Amino acid sequence: MAIQIGQSGPGDLPEISEINVTPFIDVMLVLLIIFMVAAPLSTIDLPVDLPNLSGVAQRKPDKPTYVSIKSGVGIAIGEQIVPRDKLVQKLDVADANKGRPIFVRADRTVHYGDLMQVLELLRNGGYTKVRLVALEGGSGPDGARP
């Protein structure tokens, strides 16, 4: 019995010239799962009870610098707790661009005087572009939803 190479007979399968997209779809689904898991990890994990605000949402930069104030915890840059007197020094190390906005997140229970002291520290340190962060959505003047 002999085998003939290079000749197609009546029982041979035809060549398929289409692209097999199944491996491509598998790779895309794996990448989707990776990004779905990684996206929540890139956010700030220090829980702060922010007040509600009724207004238009502002666009924030790609990598914002957050300063969080929480009563009982103190001040944090991102998730790193820093002493009040070292706030500007740590900001200078983290981001040397003083023209970039600093986003200040303050818990509802933080006293107004404490918030003003942090804003004064930032202003004296040369950070003049400071933005206060609140939850988006309608609310009354006392923070309760109508």
FENQUIZI-V14401 format. One record per pair of residues at least 24 apart in sequence whose C-alpha atoms are under 6 Angstrom apart, sorted by sequence separation. I is the first residue (numbers start at 0). GAP is how many residues later the second one is. D is the distance in whole Angstrom. If there is no record, write none. Layout:
I_GAP_D ; I_GAP_D
//
This chain:
102_27_6 ; 100_28_5 ; 101_28_5 ; 102_28_5 ; 103_28_5 ; 104_28_5 ; 97_29_5 ; 100_29_5 ; 102_29_6 ; 103_29_6 ; 45_33_6 ; 67_36_6 ; 64_37_5 ; 65_37_5 ; 66_37_5 ; 67_37_5 ; 68_37_5 ; 69_37_5 ; 87_37_6 ; 65_38_6 ; 67_38_6 ; 70_39_5 ; 49_57_5 ; 48_58_5 ; 49_58_6 ; 47_59_5 ; 48_59_6 ; 52_81_6 ; 51_82_6 ; 52_82_6 ; 50_83_5 ; 51_83_5 ; 52_83_5 ; 53_83_5 ; 49_84_5 ; 50_84_6 ; 52_84_6 ; 53_84_4 ; 49_85_6 ; 52_85_6 ; 53_85_6 ; 51_87_6 ; 51_91_6
//
